[in-house]
Structure formats: C-alpha cells, structure tokens
C-alpha cells in the first residue's frame, strides 16, 4: 500500500532529520539512538507536512512507535524500534521510498552505539556486543542535522571535526573492558558497517549510556 501524504504546493527540497530511539531487545544497552535524515518536498516545514513521513516511518521494518511531535529546531523526531535489530540504512531507504515516492527523500542514518574501541590507531573499530563484525570507525564527513531555513546541513562544530583524531589516544588509554559511546552517521558497505565519529563519550565500566528523554508515543 502506497502512502500519499497531504501534498504541499511549490515543491522545494527542504531537509529534515528524524531521531529514532532503540527500544528493547539484546542490543538495547548498546544502541541508544538512531537518527534518520529525511528531506520533504513540502515548503512549509516538517510540522506542516509531518503526516506522510510519520505514517511511513511507523511502517518501516522493526519500528514499534513514532514520536507524535518532531523537534522543530533540528528538524528531528524520535522513533522507538522493536528490539534485537541493527539499523539497515539501505533497507530503510528502499522501504521508505516505496511508501512515499517523491514526497520525501531518505537522507541517511546516524546512531549512538556503546562498545569497546579495538584495532590500531590508524584503523580503529568499535566492538559492539551482539554484532558478528566490529563497526569500522572513520572521520566525520556527513552531518545529518539540518538547517530548514537555509536548506542545508548544519555546519560541523570544531569538536565534531576533531572527534575521530581524539579517539585514538582515548583507545590507548582506556582500561581493559572500558566502554565508549560513539555517535555519528552509519553507512553500510560490502565489508560491513562504517560509523563516522561525530562525538564520543567514555563510560565507566558499569555505567549505562545517557538515558533518552521522554518515553515512546504509540502510533
């Protein structure tokens, strides 16, 4: 079934992000958030043209519920997923397009993941419990946070640009079993998943990642 959102006249490419939360399942403690970039053709903004994206996102594979109201400043919204799954950007993009056609464009995925940094300083990887392969870490290049009025991605902050370079010393100094939460765009490749390091936080051995604000709104 194809979802036809309420059309907005004067179609212009405008960007918006949707923040998705991980909920339930074995990976719940490792993946705390997922961010999806969506560009609507509606010129009136996400709140005015939110209905079509809201419906389509709620029907993506693995989605349990969608936040009723998006974040206006960063053009973001949160979605809660059924447990035990890992985000698949390619699959989500295909499913989303099949439902909304040209009304929105799927722009990418960002995740916050907890694991241990392994590998070498030149080729670090994030070992995530529950994943067969470690996630390859790369420098930050594609910011998903979107400036709606300027129709462009927000500029990367200096600390975001330097996060990858600072991660190698953190790896060398981390205690055995020490965990790090890494946030950044997630890309699927033939060799596995790649995570661009936008920011990271060192966690105590027994600590949990920062809790998500608010709870799920069931759609």
N, C-alpha and C positions, 0 to 999 in steps of 0.2 A: 504494500500500500504506500503510495507516494503522499507525503505531507506537503500541502500547499499553504505556506504561511500567508498572512494578510499582506498583500503587495503594498510597497511604499513607492510613490511616484518619484521620478527623477533619479533613477538608479545611479549611485556613485559608489565606488569602492571605499568602504569605511571599515576600519578594523576593530575588532573586539576580542577580548580573551575570556575564557571561561575557566574558572578554577575548579578542579574536581578533587574531591576528597576520597581517600581509600578507606573502606569500611568493612571490617570483618575478615575472617579467614586467616591462614597462617602468615600471610605477608603483611598483615595489618600493622605490626610493630615496625616493619622495615620501610614501607612506603606510606608516608604520612599525607602527601598531597600530590595531585596531578593537575597540571594546567594545560588547557587546550585553547589554541588560538583560532578564532572564527572571524571572518570578515563578511558582514552583511552588505547587500547592495542597497538597502534602505538608507536614505539620507537623514533620517530623524533620530538615529541612535539606537542603542541596544534596548533601552527600556520601552521605546515605542514599538520596536519590531522584534521583541523578545519571544513572542509566542511560538513562531516556527522553529527557532533554534531550541527552545525549551522542550517542545514535543519530540524533536528528532534526537536530541541528546538523551532523553529519557528512554528511547528505544534502542540505543546502542547496546551491543552485546556486553553484558556484565554490569549494566547500570541499574542500581536499586532505586534511586530517587534523585531529583534535581532541586536545587535551591530555588525558591519561588522568585526571589528578587536578586538581580545581579548587582555587582559593585559598579557604580557609575564612573568613579574616577579612573580606575584602571581597566574599565570595561571587562570586569571579571565576574564570574559566578561559580558557585561550588556545586559539585555533583558527588553523590555517595554511591560507591560501587558495591556489588556483591563480592564476597570475599574469595581469596585464593587465586586471584588472577594478576597478571602483569600487563601493563598497558601495551597495546599494539597500535602504534600510530598509523601504519598503513591500512590496517583493517578498519580502524575507526574512520579514517578519511573516506574510504570507499563506501562504508555503510552510511555515513552522513550525507555524502553527495547523492547517493541513490534515493534518499528521502527528501532532500531539499532542492536538488538540481542546482540552478544558478542563483538561488536566493541568498545563499551563504557560501563562503569558501572556507574550507578547513585549513588552518594555517600551521599547525604543529602541536607538539606536546611538550610540557615541562613537568618534571617530577621532583619531589623531595624524597630522598632514599637514605636509609641508615645502613651502614655496613662498615667493613674494615678496608683500609687502603693497602693494596699489595702491589706487586710488580716492582719496577725500578722507577727512579726519579724521572727518567725520560719517557717511560711508558707505564704510568700508574693505572691501576684498575681498582674497581670497587667490588669487593666480595660481599654479596648480599645473601643472607640465609634464605634458602628456598629456591634459589636460582641455580641452574646447572652450570651456567657460564658466568664469569665475572663481567661486570659492565666496564667497558673501556672509557677512561676519562680523557677529555680533550679540552683545549682552551675555549672560553666563552666567545661565541660569534653571533648568535641569532637571538636577540632579545624579543620575547613574545609580548611583554607588557606594551599596551597600545595607547597612543595619544589620539583620541577620537577626532578632536577638532582639527589637528594637523594631518590626519590621515597617514600616520607613520608610526613606527615603533618608537617607544621612548628611548632616549639615549642611555647607554650603559654608564653606570656610576664608576668612578675610579677603582673602588674596592672590588667591583664586579669584574673589571678588566684585569685585575691583579690576582683574582682568587686562585686561578689554576697554578700560577707561579708560586703562590704561597702554600699550596697543598703539599708539594714535595717535601719541604722542611717539616711540615706537620707529620707526614708519614714517617720520616726518620726518627721523630721524637715521640711518637705515640707508644704507649705502653702495650705489652702483649695483650691482645683481646680488646684494646681500645677501639671505640666506635666513633664514626664521624657521620654526620648528616650532610649530604651533598644535594644541592638544588641546582637545576639547570635544564635546558632543552634536551629531550630524549629523541634519538634518531635510531631507526632500525636499519641495519646493513646486512650484507651477506655473511659477514663474520660474527654477527651478534648485535648487541645494543651498544650505542655510544651515548655518553652523557657529557654535555658541555658544562663545565663548572662555573656557575654564576656566583655561588656563595657556598660556604660550608661552615659547620659548627662542630667542634669537638665535644663529645658526650662522655660523661663518666661511665665507667664500665656497667653500672647497674641502673643508669638513668634512662628515661624514655625521651623521645623527641618532644619538642614543644607541643602541647595539646592544641587541637583545632578549636577555633572559636565557634560556639554555637553547635547546634545539632542538625540532623537531617530533616528536611521538609518533604514529606512523601507526596509524589505527584500522582 
